[in-house]
Amino acid sequence: MIVQACLNGARQRGFHPQLPLTVADLARDGAACVAAGAAELHLHPRASDGRESLAAVDETMPALRRACPGTLIGVSTGAWIEADEARTREAIAGWRELPDYASVNLAEPDAPGVMNVLRQRGVGIEAGLASVADAERLVKLDDRDRVLRILIEIEEQALEPAYEITDGIAAVLERAGMRRPVLLHGFDATVWPFVELARERRWSTRVGLEDGKHLADGAVAPDNTALVAAAVAIFANTPAGEAAR
């Protein structure tokens, strides 16, 4: 069970005053989140104009390595970043500075191809599942077990349907005998209920401005560090042997 910090995602500059977009801001924010208890970092590197960019991984990773030595660092490979399957694969194949892992959305058409390129580069894979259909696609892949972890990421904002999707994904993985580590996270309205659910099920979770800017009490968090500290405090209160939901 870990808390991962997701520093920026696809959020735009106006989303929060402390949203880290530059390399320097990402390095500084990453170090602060690690100090607050984050075990890993997930980020969307940005080009000089603030746009998400897979090419920007090469400039971003060394700064994060210096700021957060020994911390596992991952990036997104979302299809929207390069908006072209060939460019996405070429960018990953051309990385000079490798992240420890990268998330791949199984809902995207070229997910298996992107996963193959990442394996060729020696980069770990977070298999991102947002629906039962995504889970069913994953378990049918020949190399389904060659992933670092399962990333259950629920975008549904109504809580009960979001729980149902999570349970459906978990059931597919269970039937298929997949025993990879799971990281569960919500988005906006479901961030904190899913932190609690992850704690109950002894799964990992993540928080940060990528997923939402509010604390559990509804107040806007001052920064990523406050979000991480709140999630770490929730995980620290996990009783031994607590039953799953």
C-alpha positions, 0 to 999 in steps of 0.5 A, a space after each residue: 500500500 503506497 500513496 502516489 502523488 499525481 502532480 499535474 495531469 492534463 490540467 490547464 494553468 488556471 486550474 490551481 495557482 500551484 499547478 506545477 508545469 515547468 521542469 523546475 516546478 515539477 522537481 520542487 513539487 515532487 520533492 515536497 510531496 516525497 517529504 510529505 510521504 508520497 512513495 512515488 510520483 506520476 506526472 505529465 511532462 510539459 514542453 516550454 509552452 506548457 503543452 503535454 509532451 512525450 519528448 519533454 520526458 528527456 528534460 524532465 526526468 533528470 531534474 526529478 531524479 536530482 530532486 527525488 533520489 531513489 523515488 520511482 517516477 512515472 509518466 503518462 502515455 495518453 493518446 491525446 498527448 501526441 494525438 498520433 499513434 506513430 508519433 507516440 511510439 516514436 517518442 517513447 522509442 526515442 527517450 534518452 532519459 527513461 522513467 521507471 514506469 508509464 501508464 497506458 490506458 487500455 481504452 485507447 486503440 493502440 494500448 497493446 502497441 504502446 505497451 510493447 514499446 515500453 517493454 522493449 525500452 525496459 519501462 514498467 507499465 501501469 495498466 490503466 483500467 477505467 471500465 469493465 471493458 478495459 479489464 476484459 481487454 487486458 486479461 485477453 492479452 498474451 502478456 497481461 501479467 507483464 505489468 508493474 501494476 493495475 491502475 483502476 482509475 474511475 472517472 464516473 462522478 456518481 459514487 455508487 456507479 463508480 463503486 460498481 465499476 470498481 467491483 466489476 473490474 476487480 471481478 474480471 481480474 479475479 476470474 482471470 487470476 491476475 495477481 498484480 498490485 492494484 492502485 485505485 484512484 478517483 477523480 474530482 468528486 470521488 477522490 477521497 471516497 476512493 482513497 478510503 476504499 483503497 485503504 479498506 481493500 489494502 490497495 495503493 492510491 494516488 492523490 494530487 492536482 491531476 485528480 482533484 484540488 479539494 481536500 476531504 472537507 471540501 476546502 481547496 488544498 493549498 498545493 499537492 503537498 497538502 493533498 498527499 499529507 491528507 492521504 498519507 494520514 488516512 493510510 496511516 490509520 489502517 487497522 491491522 486485519 481490516 476487512 475489505 468493503 
